[in-house]
Amino acid sequence: MTSTRLLYNDDEYIDGLLDSSPAIIDAIYRQFAKKVSSFILQHGGNKKDAAHIFEIGLTDIYVYAKKHPIELTTRFEPFFMLVCKIAWRKELHKRGMNVAEAPEPEVATLDNAHLKYVQEITNNGEKKRHWLQCFMELTPACQTAIQQAIIVPQADGAGTNLHPTSGLVPDNFPSCMAKLLEHGHQLQTDKLLSNKSYEQTALYVMQSLPETEKQNFEIELKENGSIQEIVKSGKEAIEWLRRALTPDNTRRELAQILVDMRQRWFYGKDRDMNRMGLYVMGITVLAIIMAGLLFISPWRKDVYRQFAPTEMVHHHTADTNNAAKLLHEAARNFNKRRFSETVEQLNQVLQMDSANTYARYYRGVSLLDMNLLPQSRTDLQTVYKDDKSPYRYDAAFYLALSYLKEGDKQQSVGWLLKIPEQAPIYWKAKKLIDEIR
């Protein structure tokens, strides 16, 4: 369902998101895309990061507002900007970047009710992405089993089926859900339980644990804090996966609109042009048309060169240690395509800290461009295997490109299919799959 209402007040922004209105979502991008981009570029990010955070902000507000009505009695700008800023600071924290926690000016303009909205929106968004990431790590068979178990069937006409999933879980659900809970628990804490405990928890939260086991489990639940914690996580995981996996046509519509807006507002040319700008665009229009043809034409030769270019983003800090200096120089060399020098500097960084996935990822990309494919894959596979690395799915993308270089389309597509829809690089991976096929 879409809305054609004009923006009479800032409440319309929330309504427009819930209606998946192209006109209102376009107005949000027009008003705030540059502001969000400016903040992120000034705080260690790039345009890709800005586009991703903007989408996170909008989708998190959408998901929250679907369940909890938001009564917006202030301007939308400080509310939305604070959601985006918090999301970006959380992302920087995941990347291991130490960023000073300066109070955001928006905090002073929002009352306690709106600050509570922001806190709940950002926290809920983190939980949703956490469990979706764990879900995407499972095998397709396990994903199907969990989806079949947690998606509530349509209620019967009499409304007598109060627990429609009870007794209907697939045979492999307990083991699959146990893997998801164990993985999710591992990302949050070092305390792990036995596999049986995770399986019992999975059945318990689905109300499918046999009565004989249920009594003993509930006795242990009262006395064991770790079991209490994992039961709480299990209920949370099911709730968030159910919300995310239940078909939602409006959400699907919104996702498609956001993809289109990303191209227009973050990756397109500057929209503000003076006469000289228009003149320059006019004399280069043939080149632009040819570039477009080269990108979409079936007769172009080098798909790799279209998708391989990237930039090494280095967050500049006041640190004066050797690693920070080396990373700074490596970024400069990488962005000037001096890959041999980049590799030399990143080698030194990795000698100091072999667990630095940031350095290892960019060394892998550099080695790929130098055509040192086995060495490149070793680095990129190491990054991909690190569940906590923010570069994990970027590494999968460049592993795909490494096989494409050799003409192995099957292996290339295999790696691209490992990239979940929530990853910032997903849209690029999807486009590459279309090109390969």
C-alpha positions in Angstrom: 0.0 0.0 0.0 1.4 3.4 -0.9 0.5 6.9 0.2 0.3 10.1 -1.9 -0.2 12.5 1.0 1.8 15.6 1.2 4.1 16.4 4.1 1.9 18.6 6.3 3.9 17.7 9.5 6.7 15.5 10.6 4.4 12.7 11.6 3.9 12.1 7.9 7.5 10.7 7.7 6.6 7.8 10.1 3.3 7.3 8.2 5.1 7.3 4.9 7.5 4.6 6.1 4.7 2.4 7.3 2.9 2.9 4.0 6.1 2.4 2.0 5.3 5.7 0.2 7.9 6.5 -2.5 7.1 10.3 -2.4 7.6 10.5 1.4 10.7 8.3 1.5 12.2 10.4 -1.3 11.5 13.5 0.8 13.3 11.9 3.7 16.4 11.3 1.5 16.2 14.8 0.1 16.1 16.3 3.5 18.6 14.2 5.4 20.9 12.1 3.1 23.5 14.8 2.9 23.5 15.4 6.7 23.9 11.7 7.5 26.6 11.4 4.9 28.4 14.4 6.2 28.4 13.0 9.7 29.7 9.6 8.7 32.4 10.9 6.4 33.6 13.1 9.2 33.7 10.1 11.6 35.7 7.5 9.8 33.2 6.2 7.2 32.6 6.5 3.4 29.6 6.9 1.2 28.8 3.2 1.3 28.8 3.3 5.1 26.5 6.4 5.0 24.0 4.7 2.6 24.0 1.5 4.8 23.4 3.5 8.0 20.7 5.6 6.4 18.9 2.4 5.5 19.4 0.8 8.9 17.9 3.9 10.5 14.8 3.8 8.3 14.2 0.1 8.5 14.7 0.0 12.3 12.1 2.8 12.7 9.8 0.9 10.3 10.1 -2.4 12.3 9.6 -0.6 15.6 6.7 1.5 14.4 4.9 -1.6 13.1 4.6 -2.9 16.6 4.8 0.2 18.8 2.9 3.3 17.6 5.3 6.3 17.7 3.7 9.6 18.8 6.2 12.1 17.3 5.6 15.5 19.0 9.0 16.9 17.9 10.7 17.4 14.5 11.7 14.3 12.7 15.3 15.5 12.0 16.8 15.3 15.5 15.0 12.0 16.1 16.2 10.4 12.9 19.7 11.8 13.0 20.2 10.5 16.5 19.1 7.0 15.4 21.6 7.1 12.6 24.5 8.5 14.8 24.0 5.8 17.4 23.9 3.1 14.7 27.1 4.4 13.2 28.9 4.5 16.6 27.8 0.9 17.2 29.3 0.0 13.8 32.5 1.7 14.7 32.7 -0.2 17.9 32.2 -3.5 16.0 35.1 -2.6 13.8 37.3 -2.0 16.9 37.7 1.7 16.3 38.0 3.8 19.5 35.8 6.8 19.0 35.3 9.3 21.8 31.7 9.3 23.0 30.8 12.9 22.6 27.3 13.8 23.5 25.2 14.4 20.4 23.4 17.8 20.1 20.1 16.0 19.3 20.0 14.7 22.8 19.3 18.2 24.2 16.4 18.8 21.8 14.5 15.5 22.5 12.4 14.9 25.6 12.6 11.6 27.6 9.8 10.0 25.6 11.6 10.5 22.3 14.9 9.5 23.7 13.3 6.3 24.9 12.0 5.7 21.4 15.5 6.1 20.0 17.0 3.8 22.6 14.4 1.1 21.9 14.7 1.5 18.1 18.5 1.1 18.1 18.6 -1.7 20.6 15.8 -3.6 18.8 17.6 -3.1 15.5 20.8 -4.6 16.9 19.0 -7.7 18.2 17.2 -8.2 14.9 20.5 -8.1 13.0 22.3 -10.3 15.5 19.8 -13.1 15.2 19.4 -12.7 11.4 23.2 -13.0 11.1 23.1 -16.2 13.1 20.3 -17.5 11.0 22.2 -16.8 7.8 25.1 -18.9 9.0 23.0 -22.1 9.1 22.7 -24.6 6.3 19.7 -24.1 3.9 18.1 -27.3 5.5 18.3 -25.7 8.9 17.0 -22.4 7.7 14.0 -24.1 6.2 13.3 -26.1 9.4 13.4 -23.1 11.6 11.3 -21.1 9.2 8.7 -23.9 9.1 8.6 -24.1 12.9 8.4 -20.4 13.8 6.2 -18.9 11.1 2.7 -19.1 12.7 0.2 -20.7 10.3 -3.1 -19.0 9.7 -5.4 -19.5 12.7 -8.3 -21.9 12.2 -11.8 -20.4 11.8 -12.8 -21.2 15.4 -9.6 -19.6 16.7 -9.0 -22.7 18.9 -5.4 -23.3 17.9 -3.7 -21.2 20.6 -0.2 -22.7 20.0 -0.2 -23.5 16.3 3.5 -24.5 16.3 3.3 -26.9 19.3 3.9 -30.4 18.1 4.5 -29.3 14.5 8.2 -28.6 14.6 10.3 -30.5 12.0 12.5 -33.4 13.3 15.7 -31.5 12.7 14.4 -28.3 14.3 15.9 -28.9 17.8 19.5 -29.5 16.5 19.2 -26.6 14.0 17.8 -24.2 16.6 20.5 -25.4 19.1 23.2 -24.4 16.5 21.7 -21.0 16.1 21.4 -20.4 19.9 24.9 -21.7 20.6 26.3 -19.4 17.9 24.3 -16.5 19.1 25.3 -17.1 22.7 28.9 -17.5 21.7 28.9 -14.0 20.1 27.6 -12.5 23.3 29.4 -14.4 26.0 32.2 -17.0 26.6 29.9 -19.2 28.7 28.6 -22.2 26.6 26.2 -24.9 27.6 26.0 -28.5 26.4 24.4 -29.3 23.1 21.5 -31.1 24.9 20.8 -27.9 26.9 20.5 -25.9 23.7 18.2 -28.5 22.1 16.0 -28.7 25.2 15.8 -24.9 25.3 14.8 -24.8 21.7 11.9 -27.2 22.3 10.9 -25.5 25.6 10.5 -22.0 24.1 8.5 -23.5 21.3 6.3 -25.3 23.9 7.2 -28.7 22.3 9.3 -30.2 25.0 7.8 -33.6 26.2 6.2 -33.3 29.6 8.6 -35.8 31.2 11.6 -33.7 30.2 9.8 -30.4 30.7 9.4 -30.9 34.5 13.1 -31.6 35.0 14.0 -28.8 32.7 11.9 -26.3 34.7 13.5 -27.4 38.0 16.9 -26.8 36.5 15.7 -23.5 35.0 14.8 -22.1 38.4 18.3 -22.9 39.8 20.6 -22.3 36.9 21.3 -18.7 35.8 22.9 -19.8 32.5 19.8 -21.8 31.5 17.7 -18.8 32.4 19.9 -16.6 30.1 19.7 -19.0 27.2 15.9 -19.4 27.5 15.6 -15.6 27.4 17.8 -15.6 24.3 15.8 -18.4 22.7 12.5 -16.5 23.1 14.2 -13.3 21.8 15.6 -15.2 18.8 12.3 -16.7 17.9 10.5 -13.4 18.2 13.0 -11.5 16.0 13.2 -14.3 13.4 9.5 -14.6 13.3 9.1 -10.9 12.6 11.9 -10.9 10.0 10.9 -14.0 8.2 7.1 -13.6 8.1 6.1 -12.3 4.7 5.5 -8.6 4.7 4.7 -7.0 1.3 5.0 -3.5 2.6 8.5 -4.2 3.9 9.5 -5.8 0.6 8.2 -2.7 -1.2 10.2 -0.5 1.2 13.4 -2.5 0.6 13.1 -2.1 -3.1 12.5 1.7 -2.7 15.6 1.9 -0.5 17.7 0.2 -3.1 16.6 2.8 -5.7 17.1 5.7 -3.3 20.6 4.5 -2.5 21.6 4.8 -6.1 20.0 8.2 -6.5 21.1 9.9 -3.3 24.4 8.3 -2.3 26.0 6.8 -5.5 24.6 9.2 -8.1 26.3 12.4 -9.3 25.9 15.6 -7.3 22.3 16.9 -8.0 23.2 20.6 -7.5 24.7 21.8 -10.7 25.5 25.3 -11.9 25.6 26.3 -15.6 29.2 25.3 -16.0 28.4 22.0 -14.4 25.6 21.4 -16.9 28.0 22.4 -19.8 30.6 19.9 -18.6 27.9 17.3 -18.3 26.8 18.1 -21.8 30.2 17.7 -23.5 30.8 14.4 -21.6 27.3 12.9 -22.2 28.5 10.6 -25.0 31.2 9.2 -22.6 28.6 8.6 -19.9 26.3 6.8 -22.4 29.2 4.6 -23.5 30.1 3.9 -19.9 26.5 2.8 -19.3 26.5 0.6 -22.4 29.8 -1.0 -21.3 28.2 -1.8 -17.9 25.0 -3.4 -19.2 26.0 -4.8 -22.6 26.4 -8.5 -23.0 29.4 -8.1 -25.2 31.7 -6.4 -22.7 34.7 -8.5 -21.7 36.0 -7.6 -18.2 33.4 -8.0 -15.6 36.1 -8.3 -12.9 37.3 -4.7 -13.6 33.8 -3.4 -13.2 33.3 -4.8 -9.7 36.8 -5.0 -8.2 37.5 -1.3 -7.5 37.2 -0.3 -3.8 38.8 2.1 -1.4 40.7 1.4 1.8 39.0 3.5 4.5 41.3 4.3 7.4 39.8 6.0 10.5 42.3 8.7 11.4 42.9 9.0 15.1 45.4 10.8 17.4 47.3 7.5 17.9 51.0 7.8 17.1 51.9 4.1 17.4 53.6 2.3 14.5 50.5 0.3 13.5 48.4 3.4 13.1 51.0 5.1 11.0 51.5 2.0 8.8 47.7 1.7 8.3 47.5 5.3 7.3 50.3 4.9 4.7 48.9 1.6 3.5 45.5 3.3 2.9 47.1 6.1 0.9 49.1 3.6 -1.2 46.0 1.3 -1.7 43.8 4.1 -2.9 46.5 5.1 -5.4 46.7 1.5 -6.6 50.2 1.0 -5.3 49.5 -2.5 -4.1 53.1 -3.8 -3.6 53.8 -1.0 -1.2 50.4 -1.6 0.5 51.2 -5.3 1.0 54.6 -4.4 2.5 53.0 -2.1 5.1 50.2 -4.5 5.9 52.7 -7.3 6.4 54.3 -5.2 9.1 51.0 -4.5 10.8 50.1 -8.2 10.8 53.4 -9.1 12.3 52.5 -6.8 15.2 48.9 -8.1 15.4 48.0 -11.2 13.4 44.4 -11.0 14.5 43.9 -7.6 12.7 41.2 -8.6 10.2 41.1 -5.0 8.8 44.7 -5.3 7.7 44.3 -8.9 6.5 41.3 -8.1 4.4 42.9 -5.2 2.5 46.1 -7.3 2.1 43.9 -10.0 0.5 42.3 -7.5 -1.9 45.8 -6.1 -2.8 47.2 -9.5 -3.5 44.1 -10.3 -5.7 44.8 -7.2 -7.8 48.5 -8.3 -8.0 47.2 -11.6 -9.4 48.6 -13.6 -6.4 45.4 -15.6 -6.1 46.4 -18.4 -3.6 47.9 -15.9 -1.2 44.9 -13.6 -1.6 42.4 -16.4 -0.9 44.3 -17.5 2.2 43.8 -14.0 3.7 40.3 -13.5 2.5 39.2 -17.0 3.8 40.7 -16.2 7.2 38.6 -13.0 7.3 35.5 -14.8 6.2 35.9 -17.5 8.9 35.9 -14.8 11.6 32.3 -14.4 12.6 32.9 -11.1 14.3 34.7 -9.4 11.5 32.8 -6.5 9.9 34.7 -7.4 6.6 33.4 -10.9 6.5 31.0 -10.6 3.6 33.3 -8.2 1.7 35.9 -11.0 1.9 33.3 -13.4 0.4 32.7 -10.9 -2.4 36.4 -10.7 -3.3 36.8 -14.5 -3.0 34.1 -14.7 -5.6 36.1 -12.2 -7.8 39.2 -14.3 -7.4 37.5 -17.3 -9.0 35.9 -15.1 -11.6 39.4 -14.1 -12.6 40.1 -17.8 -13.4 36.8 -18.1 -15.2 35.4 -20.4 -12.5 31.8 -19.0 -12.5 30.4 -21.9 -10.4 32.8 -21.2 -7.5 32.3 -17.5 -7.9 28.5 -17.6 -7.6 28.9 -20.0 -4.7 30.8 -17.4 -2.7 28.3 -14.6 -3.7 25.4 -16.7 -2.4 27.0 -16.7 1.0 26.4 -13.0 1.3 23.1 -12.2 3.2 20.6 -9.6 2.2 21.5 -7.5 5.3 25.1 -7.1 4.3 26.0 -3.7 2.8 27.7 -5.3 -0.1 24.7 -7.5 -0.9 23.3 -5.3 -3.7 26.7 -5.4 -5.5 26.9 -9.2 -5.1 23.4 -9.6 -6.5 24.4 -7.4 -9.5 27.5 -9.5 -10.1 25.5 -12.7 -10.0 23.2 -11.3 -12.7 26.2 -10.4 -14.8 27.8 -13.9 -14.4 24.6 -15.7 -15.2 
